[in-house]
């Protein structure tokens, strides 16, 4: 007696795969590797790279709104050893994480409305830099962990906070505060004590990388607070004084708890 088992073939090209391919095209930067121009922006971008090449200590010999990994945001790898390769690997990693998030969302909510929302979001995400993309990834995984704790995604968030700290420290300060709020929620309401190791891990990793990247941490952090007060671009137009940081904390708490309970 012969028993034949028919295998159900899964088409490689379906609507979901085509949609993800379209998303990849949207996420690809217009210029993966930038060429130095003659504008004011190009001058400070080259200056940051030359500071890294010449071994300047950020926060002491060189003070600016961007850190030694600022070239990952500007896509300008000039003067950086293997700079273009690092930019390529960083961009591919960020795009891969975003695709993972989109695929996860589509697996849970597979509807035409969700496809439209994702397309609209990614279309606008195409016009922003690495800092905003990192912010989207961090918020997604933190909100997910408030529902169900995943130690690997929390480790990824911590790593992105560290990388952002050496790209643009002013934005990383906000990310770290949001991360701490999420960790406190998981610790208090989910009763997961092991999550407390992550903030200490971030601080330790920042300290170790500061030695490798020639960063004077006290000067790097204090100069960032000073520049935030005098140059609004450091936080995209939001000043960072003692009154507004309190407002930011209350707003972050309201956002987190409203999202969780609704």
ZABASE-603772 format. One record per atom (N, C-alpha, C, O): x, z, y; residue in one letter. Coordinates in pm, whole numbers, padded with zeros to 5 digits, always signed. Layout:
XZYa ...
***
This chain:
+00086+00000-00120x +00000+00000+00000x +00088+00000+00124x +00166+00093+00146x +00075-00102+00202x +00156-00116+00323x +00081-00061+00444x -00033-00099+00471x +00146+00026+00512x +00086+00084+00633x +00165+00034+00753x +00285+00059+00762x +00102-00035+00841x +00166-00090+00960x +00129-00006+01082x +00012+00020+01111x +00232+00035+01150x +00211+00115+01272x +00238+00026+01392x +00348-00027+01409x +00140+00011+01474x +00155-00070+01595x +00208+00016+01708x +00151+00120+01742x +00316-00030+01766x +00374+00041+01879x +00317-00012+02009x +00314-00133+02034x +00273+00077+02089x +00216+00039+02219x +00329+00016+02318x +00402+00109+02351x +00342-00104+02364x +00449-00138+02457x +00413-00094+02598x +00299-00107+02643x +00511-00043+02665x +00492+00002+02803x +00554-00101+02896x +00675-00119+02896x +00474-00168+02975x +00529-00272+03062x +00627-00214+03162x +00602-00112+03225x +00741-00284+03175x +00843-00238+03268x +00799-00257+03412x +00822-00172+03498x +00733-00371+03437x +00688-00401+03572x +00540-00364+03585x +00453-00443+03548x +00512-00249+03637x +00375-00212+03668x +00365-00178+03816x +00464-00185+03889x +00247-00142+03858x +00226-00118+04000x +00310-00003+04052x +00359-00007+04165x +00326+00099+03971x +00404+00215+04014x +00551+00179+04032x +00613+00218+04131x +00607+00105+03937x +00747+00065+03948x +00771-00028+04066x +00872-00017+04136x +00677-00119+04089x +00688-00208+04204x +00681-00130+04335x +00751-00160+04431x +00593-00029+04336x +00581+00054+04455x +00710+00132+04481x +00755+00140+04595x +00769+00189+04375x +00894+00263+04390x +01007+00171+04435x +01093+00211+04514x +01006+00048+04386x +01108-00049+04430x +01091-00079+04579x +01190-00091+04651x +00967-00091+04624x +00941-00112+04766x +00989+00006+04849x +01043-00011+04958x +00968+00127+04797x +01013+00248+04865x +01165+00249+04879x +01218+00289+04982x +01235+00206+04773x +01381+00198+04780x +01425+00106+04892x +01516+00139+04967x +01359-00009+04904x +01394-00103+05010x +01370-00043+05148x +01447-00066+05241x +01261+00035+05161x +01232+00099+05289x +01333+00207+05323x +01369+00226+05439x +01380+00278+05221x +01471+00390+05244x +01614+00345+05271x +01692+00420+05330x +01649+00225+05228x +01785+00178+05252x +01811+00169+05402x +01730+00111+05474x +01921+00225+05450x +01951+00218+05593x +01980+00077+05638x +02026-00007+05560x +01954+00051+05764x +01980-00083+05820x +02128-00117+05811x +02164-00231+05780x +02213-00019+05838x +02357-00037+05827x +02410+00080+05745x +02423+00191+05796x +02443+00054+05619x +02497+00161+05536x +02633+00204+05588x +02663+00323+05592x +02713+00108+05627x +02844+00135+05684x +02845+00082+05827x +02839-00039+05848x +02854+00171+05924x +02851+00130+06064x +02990+00090+06112x +03091+00140+06065x +02991-00001+06208x +03115-00045+06271x +03120+00017+06410x +03021+00013+06482x +03234+00074+06451x +03243+00137+06583x +03204+00041+06695x +03250-00073+06699x +03119+00089+06786x +03078+00006+06898x +03150+00046+07026x +03258+00106+07021x +03091+00013+07138x +03153+00044+07268x +03061+00132+07353x +03084+00148+07473x +02960+00190+07291x +02866+00273+07365x +02917+00416+07372x +03020+00450+07314x +02842+00501+07446x +02877+00642+07456x +02864+00710+07320x +02947+00793+07283x +02760+00675+07246x +02741+00735+07114x +02857+00703+07022x +02903+00789+06946x +02905+00580+07028x +03017+00542+06942x +03142+00622+06974x +03222+00650+06884x +03160+00661+07100x +03281+00734+07140x +03285+00873+07075x +03390+00914+07024x +03173+00946+07077x +03177+01080+07017x +03179+01072+06865x +03233+01160+06798x +03119+00966+06809x +03124+00949+06665x +03268+00926+06617x +03311+00982+06516x +03342+00844+06691x +03483+00820+06658x +03563+00948+06681x +03654+00979+06605x +03530+01022+06788x +03602+01146+06818x +03589+01247+06705x +03687+01313+06668x +03468+01261+06650x +03447+01354+06539x +03533+01313+06419x +03595+01398+06355x +03536+01184+06390x +03615+01136+06276x +03765+01156+06298x +03837+01192+06206x +03811+01132+06421x +03953+01149+06451x +03993+01296+06445x +04106+01329+06409x +03899+01385+06481x +03927+01528+06472x +03949+01568+06327x +04035+01650+06297x +03869+01510+06237x +03886+01538+06094x +04019+01483+06045x +04092+01551+05972x +04051+01360+06086x +04174+01296+06040x +04297+01373+06085x +04393+01386+06009x +04296+01423+06209x +04413+01491+06265x +04417+01640+06233x +04505+01712+06281x +04323+01686+06152x +04325+01826+06108x +04286+01926+06214x +04327+02042+06207x +04204+01883+06313x +04157+01977+06414x +04066+02081+06349x +03993+02051+06255x +04072+02202+06400x +03987+02310+06349x +03857+02311+06428x +03856+02335+06549x +03745+02283+06358x +03615+02282+06423x +03575+02425+06459x +03581+02516+06377x +03533+02442+06585x +03501+02575+06636x +03616+02638+06710x +03601+02745+06769x +03733+02572+06707x +03850+02625+06775x +03920+02516+06855x +03927+02523+06977x +03973+02414+06786x +04037+02301+06854x +03937+02195+06895x +03961+02118+06988x +03826+02190+06825x +03725+02087+06851x +03588+02150+06845x +03550+02207+06743x +03513+02140+06955x +03379+02200+06964x +03279+02090+07000x +03292+02024+07103x +03181+02072+06914x +03080+01970+06939x +02955+02004+06860x +02955+02099+06782x +02848+01927+06881x +02721+01954+06813x +02723+01913+06667x +02637+01956+06589x +02818+01829+06629x +02832+01787+06490x +02956+01850+06429x +03052+01882+06498x +02951+01868+06296x +03061+01928+06224x +03149+01824+06156x +03135+01704+06183x +03239+01868+06067x +03331+01776+06001x +03265+01676+05907x +03324+01573+05875x +03143+01705+05864x +03068+01609+05781x +02968+01529+05864x +02876+01469+05809x +02986+01528+05995x +02895+01455+06082x +02891+01306+06053x +02793+01239+06086x +02998+01253+05992x +03003+01110+05962x +02897+01070+05859x +02862+00953+05848x +02846+01167+05782x +02739+01137+05687x +02609+01105+05759x +02524+01033+05706x +02593+01157+05879x +02475+01128+05961x +02493+00999+06040x +02399+00921+06052x +02612+00977+06093x +02635+00861+06179x +02666+00733+06101x +02661+00624+06157x +02698+00747+05972x +02735+00632+05887x +02862+00564+05936x +02883+00445+05910x +02945+00637+06004x +03071+00582+06054x +03186+00649+05979x +03218+00765+06004x +03246+00575+05886x +03350+00632+05802x +03491+00606+05851x +03587+00634+05779x +03504+00552+05972x +03636+00522+06026x +03721+00648+06036x +03672+00753+06077x +03848+00637+05999x +03947+00744+06007x +03929+00852+05900x +04016+00937+05884x +03817+00851+05826x +03794+00950+05723x +03846+00896+05589x +03807+00786+05550x +03930+00968+05519x +03975+00923+05386x +03857+00902+05292x +03781+00994+05265x +03843+00780+05243x +03732+00741+05156x +03598+00770+05222x +03499+00802+05155x +03594+00759+05354x +03473+00792+05429x +03355+00706+05390x +03244+00758+05372x +03376+00575+05376x +03266+00485+05341x +03212+00516+05201x +03092+00504+05177x +03300+00554+05110x +03256+00590+04974x +03171+00716+04978x +03068+00723+04910x +03212+00817+05056x +03134+00941+05067x +02996+00913+05128x +02896+00970+05085x +02992+00825+05229x +02865+00790+05292x +02772+00723+05190x +02654+00756+05181x +02829+00630+05112x +02750+00560+05010x +02694+00657+04906x +02575+00652+04873x +02778+00745+04855x +02734+00841+04753x +02629+00936+04808x +02533+00970+04739x +02646+00979+04933x +02551+01071+04996x +02415+01004+05013x +02313+01064+04981x +02414+00881+05064x +02288+00810+05086x +02215+00782+04955x +02094+00799+04945x +02290+00740+04854x +02229+00714+04724x +02169+00842+04666x +02062+00839+04605x +02237+00953+04684x +02187+01081+04633x +02057+01122+04702x +01961+01163+04637x +02054+01109+04836x +01934+01146+04911x +01817+01056+04873x +01705+01105+04854x +01842+00926+04862x +01736+00832+04822x +01687+00865+04682x +01566+00861+04656x +01779+00897+04591x +01740+00933+04455x +01652+01057+04450x +01557+01062+04373x +01684+01157+04532x +01603+01279+04535x +01463+01249+04589x +01364+01300+04536x +01456+01168+04694x +01325+01132+04751x +01242+01055+04650x +01121+01077+04639x +01305+00963+04576x +01233+00889+04472x +01184+00983+04362x +01074+00964+04310x +01264+01082+04327x +01222+01182+04228x +01097+01255+04276x +01003+01277+04199x +01096+01293+04404x +00981+01363+04461x +00856+01274+04458x +00748+01318+04419x +00873+01148+04499x +00759+01056+04503x +00704+01034+04362x +00583+01034+04341x +00794+01014+04266x +00751+00993+04127x +00676+01115+04074x +00577+01101+04001x +00723+01233+04110x +00656+01357+04068x +00517+01368+04128x +00422+01408+04061x +00504+01332+04256x +00374+01338+04323x +00278+01237+04260x +00161+01269+04236x +00326+01115+04232x +00240+01012+04175x +00196+01046+04033x +00087+01007+03991x +00281+01118+03960x +00241+01159+03825x +00126+01259+03827x +00047+01265+03733x +00117+01337+03935x +00012+01438+03945x -00110+01388+04022x -00223+01427+03992x -00088+01301+04120x -00198+01250+04204x -00185+01099+04213x -00133+01046+04311x -00234+01032+04112x -00222+00886+04106x -00350+00821+04159x -00443+00793+04084x -00352+00800+04290x -00468+00737+04351x -00421+00646+04465x -00309+00658+04514x -00509+00556+04504x -00475+00460+04609x -00448+00532+04741x -00362+00489+04818x -00521+00640+04768x -00502+00716+04892x -00362+00777+04896x -00296+00774+04999x -00317+00832+04783x -00184+00892+04777x -00077+00786+04799x +00022+00811+04868x -00096+00669+04740x -00002+00559+04762x +00008+00524+04910x +00117+00501+04963x -00108+00521+04976x -00109+00487+05118x -00040+00594+05203x +00035+00561+05295x -00064+00720+05172x -00001+00829+05247x +00151+00826+05229x +00226+00842+05325x +00194+00805+05104x +00338+00800+05077x +00403+00683+05150x +00509+00698+05210x +00339+00567+05146x +00394+00450+05214x +00406+00475+05364x +00508+00441+05425x +00303+00535+05424x +00306+00564+05567x +00418+00662+05600x +00489+00645+05699x +00434+00766+05515x +00537+00866+05538x +00677+00806+05525x +00763+00831+05609x +00699+00726+05420x +00831+00668+05397x +00863+00564+05504x +00978+00550+05544x +00762+00491+05550x +00784+00392+05656x +00839+00459+05781x +00927+00405+05847x +00785+00577+05814x +00835+00650+05930x +00967+00721+05900x +01050+00740+05989x +00985+00761+05776x +01110+00827+05736x +01227+00731+05744x +01342+00774+05754x +01200+00602+05740x +01304+00500+05747x +01375+00499+05881x +01488+00451+05891x +01310+00551+05986x +01366+00544+06122x +01436+00674+06163x +01472+00689+06280x +01455+00766+06072x +01520+00892+06105x +01651+00904+06029x +01677+00829+05935x +01733+01001+06071x +01863+01019+06010x +01860+01111+05889x +01753+01150+05841x +01979+01144+05842x +01992+01226+05722x +01936+01366+05742x +01882+01424+05648x +01947+01420+05863x +01899+01556+05888x +01750+01570+05861x +01708+01667+05797x +01671+01475+05908x +01526+01483+05888x +01491+01460+05742x +01398+01523+05691x +01563+01373+05674x +01537+01350+05532x +01567+01475+05450x +01493+01509+05358x +01675+01543+05485x +01709+01667+05419x +01600+01771+05443x +01565+01847+05354x +01547+01774+05566x +01440+01869+05598x +01317+01845+05511x +01256+01941+05463x +01280+01720+05489x +01165+01687+05405x +01187+01734+05262x +01098+01791+05200x +01307+01709+05210x +01340+01750+05072x +01335+01902+05059x +01279+01955+04963x +01393+01972+05156x +01395+02118+05152x +01255+02177+05155x +01223+02266+05076x +01171+02127+05244x +01034+02180+05255x +00955+02154+05127x +00879+02241+05082x +00972+02037+05068x +00898+02004+04945x +00934+02101+04833x +00846+02159+04769x +01063+02118+04808x +01105+02201+04696x +01077+02350+04721x +01049+02424+04627x +01085+02393+04846x +01053+02533+04874x +00905+02562+04851x +00871+02664+04793x +00819+02474+04897x +00676+02492+04874x +00643+02486+04725x +00556+02559+04677x +00714+02400+04653x +00693+02391+04508x +00736+02520+04439x +00670+02567+04346x +00847+02578+04485x +00897+02701+04424x +00809+02821+04454x +00811+02918+04379x +00733+02816+04562x +00641+02925+04591x +00525+02927+04492x +00459+03029+04474x +00501+02813+04430x +00398+02806+04327x +00456+02837+04190x +00401+02917+04114x +00569+02772+04158x +00635+02794+04029x +00786+02785+04052x +00837+02681+04093x +00855+02893+04026x +00998+02901+04056x +01079+02812+03963x +01065+02817+03841x +01165+02731+04024x +01256+02646+03949x +01396+02668+04006x +01422+02635+04121x +01484+02723+03925x +01615+02763+03975x +01703+02644+04010x +01789+02653+04097x +01682+02530+03941x +01764+02412+03970x +01729+02353+04107x +01818+02314+04182x +01600+02347+04139x +01560+02293+04268x +01601+02387+04382x +01634+02341+04491x +01598+02519+04357x +01645+02613+04458x +01794+02598+04482x +01842+02609+04595x +01868+02572+04375x +02012+02548+04389x +02037+02420+04470x +02129+02415+04551x +01954+02318+04447x +01966+02193+04522x +01938+02217+04670x +02010+02166+04756x +01834+02296+04700x +01801+02328+04839x +01918+02402+04904x +01956+02371+05017x +01974+02499+04834x +02088+02573+04888x +02206+02482+04916x +02272+02496+05019x +02232+02387+04826x +02342+02292+04846x +02319+02205+04968x +02411+02177+05044x +02194+02160+04987x +02161+02077+05103x +02175+02155+05234x +02217+02100+05335x +02140+02283+05232x +02157+02367+05350x +02306+02378+05386x +02343+02372+05503x +02390+02393+05284x +02534+02402+05307x +02588+02271+05364x +02665+02273+05460x +02549+02159+05305x +02595+02028+05355x +02549+02008+05498x +02626+01960+05582x +02422+02044+05527x +02369+02029+05662x +02445+02116+05761x +02462+02079+05877x +02491+02231+05716x +02567+02321+05803x +02694+02255+05854x +02735+02280+05968x +02755+02172+05773x +02878+02104+05814x +02852+01965+05871x +02944+01897+05916x +02723+01921+05868x +02686+01798+05938x +02643+01830+06081x +02701+01781+06178x +02541+01914+06091x +02488+01954+06222x +02440+02098+06210x +02328+02122+06167x +02523+02195+06248x +02493+02336+06222x +02367+02386+06289x +02302+02476+06236x +02330+02331+06403x +02210+02380+06472x +02086+02359+06387x +01999+02446+06383x +02076+02244+06319x +01962+02219+06231x +01969+02307+06106x +01867+02353+06056x +02091+02330+06056x +02108+02411+05936x +02062+02555+05958x +02016+02620+05864x +02073+02606+06082x +02027+02741+06111x +01877+02753+06089x +01829+02852+06034x +01803+02652+06131x +01659+02650+06108x +01628+02642+05958x +01542+02715+05908x +01699+02553+05888x +01676+02538+05744x +01704+02668+05670x +01632+02704+05577x +01808+02738+05711x +01845+02861+05643x +01740+02970+05665x +01711+03048+05574x +01682+02975+05786x +01576+03073+05814x +01453+03045+05727x +01396+03137+05669x +01414+02917+05718x +01300+02881+05633x +01329+02913+05487x +01242+02960+05414x +01452+02888+05445x +01494+02918+05308x +01483+03068+05280x +01436+03109+05174x +01527+03150+05375x +01518+03295+05359x +01373+03341+05348x +01342+03429+05268x +01286+03283+05430x +01144+03320+05425x +01085+03287+05287x +01009+03366+05231x +01121+03171+05234x +01070+03133+05102x +01124+03226+04994x +01051+03266+04903x +01253+03260+05003x +01313+03350+04906x +01247+03487+04910x +01221+03547+04806x +01219+03536+05030x +01152+03666+05043x +01012+03663+04983x +00968+03759+04919x +00942+03552+05003x +00808+03540+04944x +00816+03543+04792x +00739+03614+04727x +00909+03465+04734x +00923+03461+04588x +00962+03598+04535x +00916+03640+04429x +01048+03667+04608x +01095+03799+04563x +00983+03903+04569x +00968+03984+04478x +00904+03900+04678x +00802+04003+04698x +00676+03974+04617x +00625+04062+04548x +00624+03851+04625x +00495+03821+04565x +00507+03769+04422x +00419+03794+04339x +00615+03696+04393x +00634+03645+04256x +00717+03741+04171x +00724+03727+04049x +00779+03839+04238x +00860+03941+04171x +00974+03880+04087x +01002+03923+03975x +01037+03780+04145x +01154+03717+04081x +01278+03768+04154x +01314+03717+04259x +01342+03868+04097x +01454+03933+04164x +01579+03846+04170x +01661+03861+04260x +01594+03756+04074x +01716+03676+04067x +01732+03579+04183x +01842+03527+04206x +01622+03552+04258x +01633+03455+04368x +01718+03508+04482x +01763+03431+04567x +01740+03640+04486x +01819+03697+04594x +01964+03652+04591x +02036+03668+04690x +02007+03596+04479x +02145+03552+04469x +02170+03425+04549x +02284+03396+04586x +02065+03348+04578x +02082+03219+04645x +02133+03231+04789x +02228+03160+04824x +02076+03318+04874x +02131+03331+05010x +02278+03372+05009x +02357+03322+05089x +02314+03464+04920x +02454+03505+04911x +02541+03390+04860x +02656+03374+04903x +02485+03310+04770x +02559+03193+04721x +02583+03092+04831x +02689+03030+04837x +02483+03074+04920x +02499+02981+05032x +02610+03028+05125x +02696+02950+05166x +02608+03158+05159x +02710+03214+05248x +02849+03200+05186x +02945+03165+05254x +02860+03228+05057x +02989+03218+04988x +03039+03074+04986x +03157+03049+05011x +02950+02980+04957x +02988+02839+04952x +03029+02788+05089x +03124+02710+05101x +02957+02831+05194x +02995+02793+05330x +03133+02846+05364x +03214+02776+05425x +03161+02969+05324x +03293+03028+05351x +03403+02950+05280x +03508+02923+05340x +03382+02915+05154x +03485+02843+05078x +03507+02702+05134x +03621+02656+05146x +03398+02634+05168x +03411+02498+05222x +03471+02499+05362x +03536+02402+05402x +03449+02606+05437x +03507+02613+05572x +03659+02609+05565x +03723+02555+05655x +03717+02664+05460x +03862+02660+05443x +03908+02518+05411x +04012+02473+05458x +03829+02448+05331x +03863+02312+05292x +03845+02213+05406x +03921+02117+05418x +03744+02237+05490x +03710+02142+05597x +03766+02182+05733x +03728+02122+05834x +03854+02280+05737x +03916+02324+05863x +03812+02368+05965x +03804+02313+06075x +03734+02466+05928x +03629+02518+06017x +03654+02665+06041x +03665+02744+05947x +03661+02703+06169x +03669+02843+06207x +03526+02895+06222x +03462+02870+06324x +03478+02965+06122x +03336+03001+06117x +03286+03078+06239x +03183+03042+06294x +03356+03184+06284x +03306+03255+06404x +03293+03164+06525x +03192+03166+06594x +03396+03083+06551x +03390+02992+06665x +03290+02880+06645x +03225+02837+06740x +03277+02833+06521x +03185+02725+06488x +03041+02768+06513x +02961+02692+06567x +03008+02891+06473x +02870+02939+06488x +02840+02976+06634x +02736+02938+06687x +02932+03049+06698x +02908+03090+06838x +02902+02970+06931x +02821+02968+07024x +02986+02870+06908x +02983+02750+06992x +02853+02673+06971x +02802+02610+07063x +02799+02678+06849x +02672+02612+06821x +02559+02676+06902x +02476+02606+06959x +02556+02811+06907x +02454+02879+06988x +02470+02845+07135x +02370+02828+07206x +02594+02835+07182x +02618+02803+07323x +02571+02661+07354x +02506+02638+07456x +02605+02566+07266x +02567+02427+07290x +02416+02408+07281x +02359+02323+07351x +02351+02487+07196x +02206+02478+07186x +02139+02511+07318x +02039+02450+07355x +02196+02608+07390x +02137+02648+07518x +02159+02543+07626x +02077+02530+07717x +02268+02468+07616x +02304+02378+07725x +02278+02231+07695x +02274+02149+07786x +02259+02197+07566x +02244+02056+07529x +02129+02045+07432x +02142+02086+07316x +02015+01991+07476x +01893+01994+07398x +01899+01908+07273x +01821+01931+07181x +01989+01809+07266x +01994+01721+07150x +02037+01795+07025x +02015+01746+06914x +02098+01912+07040x +02144+01985+06922x +02029+02025+06831x +02049+02041+06710x +01913+02041+06885x +01797+02075+06802x +01681+01980+06833x +01564+02017+06822x +01715+01858+06874x +01615+01756+06901x +01513+01801+07006x +01393+01781+06990x +01564+01861+07114x +01476+01895+07225x +01421+02035+07221x +01350+02074+07314x +01451+02114+07118x +01401+02252+07111x +01515+02346+07143x +01615+02349+07071x +01504+02424+07249x +01609+02517+07283x +01602+02639+07192x +01497+02671+07136x +01713+02704+07177x +01726+02810+07078x +01763+02940+07149x +01877+02985+07139x +01668+03001+07220x +01696+03129+07283x +01619+03239+07210x +01545+03212+07115x +01637+03360+07256x +01583+03474+07181x +01431+03476+07178x +01372+03530+07084x +01366+03417+07280x +01221+03416+07281x +01167+03310+07186x +01070+03333+07114x +01229+03194+07188x +01178+03083+07107x +01212+03099+06960x +01141+03045+06875x +01317+03172+06927x +01346+03196+06786x +01242+03289+06726x +01206+03274+06609x +01192+03386+06805x +01084+03472+06758x +00958+03390+06736x +00889+03407+06636x +00927+03302+06831x +00811+03215+06816x +00826+03125+06695x +00730+03102+06622x +00948+03076+06672x +00973+02991+06557x +00950+03066+06425x +00892+03013+06331x +00997+03191+06421x +00981+03272+06300x +00834+03295+06268x +00791+03282+06153x +00756+03331+06372x +00613+03352+06351x +00544+03222+06308x +00455+03224+06222x +00585+03111+06368x +00526+02982+06332x +00560+02945+06188x +00475+02895+06115x +00685+02972+06147x +00726+02943+06010x +00648+03027+05910x +00604+02978+05807x +00632+03156+05942x +00554+03245+05855x +00409+03199+05844x +00352+03196+05735x +00352+03162+05958x +00214+03114+05958x +00199+02989+05874x +00104+02975+05797x +00296+02896+05888x +00292+02771+05811x +00303+02798+05661x +00228+02741+05581x +00396+02883+05625x +00420+02912+05482x +00298+02977+05418x +00250+02931+05314x +00249+03084+05479x +00139+03158+05416x +00006+03081+05423x -00077+03092+05332x -00014+03004+05530x -00135+02922+05537x -00134+02816+05427x -00236+02792+05363x -00019+02754+05406x -00007+02653+05301x -00032+02714+05164x -00098+02653+05080x +00020+02833+05141x +00007+02897+05009x -00137+02938+04980x -00187+02916+04870x -00203+02997+05079x -00336+03051+05052x -00446+02946+05061x -00554+02965+05005x -00420+02835+05130x -00520+02728+05136x -00501+02625+05028x -00578+02530+05020x 
***
